[in-house]
Amino acid sequence: MMLTDEMEWDSPMYREAANQFENVAELMNLDDNVRERLIMPQRSLVVTFPYRTDEYSKVRTAFGYRVQHVLTMGPTKGGIRYAPDVNLGEVAALAMLMTWKCALVGLPFGGAKGGVRIDPHGLSRTELQRVTRRYTAEVINMIGPQKDIPAPDLGTDEQVMAWIMDTYSQNQGYAVPAVVTGKPPELGGSVARREATGRGIISLLPSAALRCGVGVDGARVVIQGFGNVGRYAAIAAAEVGCRVIAVEDLSGAIHNGQGLEVGRLARHVDLTGGVRGFSGADSISHDELFALECDVLIPAAVGSVITGENVHSIEAKLVLEGANNPTTLEADRVLKDKGVLVVPDILCNAGGVTVSYFEWVQDLQNYFWSENEIVSRLREIMIRAFEEVLDLSMRKKLDMRTAALMIGIQRVAGAKLVRGVYP
Ligand code: GLU
């Protein structure tokens, strides 16, 4: 079995996710039948659809995807990304990661992911709205509050979620807030959802820093990405007393060894659209950013940024993976040999889907929680998961990624075995 090149999802990223799963399944001695079921997504939809550009007579075609990896655990859950190179394999790999992530932090969901192959930065707001509504119409039979609940991911935001919610609701004939999470608060979005992934990452920083002898106060933090994740990680890091010395986004990378003024930087980004040109910082290159002498490196943007090429230049003692799949398997091995502690994506960035879960629960009950309740429950879940992973990694002498995957995979495998095979 396990011939990934014969599978429709074959792509470099899917292979990485499948190999990662295989390696851990082998270590766990996982049941062969379950192993075969889990390496492939259960449902995949590929669509092509037209959308009108702002020049009314001009119509373009886009590719859209939605993949549900495992339907065993409850509805499926996962974001939708808009990116010019997204493909079925990438979406399938990310759906698989969502399964392990939800199981690891104990959420009653299987993993899913969606994508539209467009460059969201190259579209006007009205074009983006038309793309979103038509994509929603294409996947409408697959999603729903009891079926599959999308959320933001790379290139999508609260506004995109609001359009999905509206399109779905128009088709039902009544408002259905629970069909997506990461919505604006006016539509039943949860307070603190926007900051959740970034906050969740930083909630793990003190325990992780302790493991590698780094003091939180004054710790030098480098963040790649200043969007849904990186921006709020930067704010939360500064709040706990770290020095955010460099950040990068699509506009460029900036550095100030004394620490950037994060609040002022966020305002600069709101005004100018990017970190570039921020006064009080020098501009540096992408390669220089990864090679900076620092304590904590937080990749919080796209996948595969820590690679065999740049991993040797990394000086950080701790890597907190805010993005999904930011480290290639090859680079992961090198980090391990270098003694760098890596808190893996499925644990480190689980704060986003955890507060998504809170949002879904609040929407279903029409009963909304206070910010304090949300933030403290998020912290509790993140720290409990961290400790479980740390405990297993120490008992079995494993790196944290392997331990996190083992816990997630074990829970899903256990559920599959007790449900049995139908008919
Ligand atoms: N896109 C985020 C992730 O990869 C959040 C998913 C969600 O909230 O459902 O974890």
Residues whose N, C-alpha, C, O or C-beta is under 5 A from the ligand:
A	BS01	LIG	K77 G78 G79 I149 A151 P152 D153 N349 G352 V353 S356
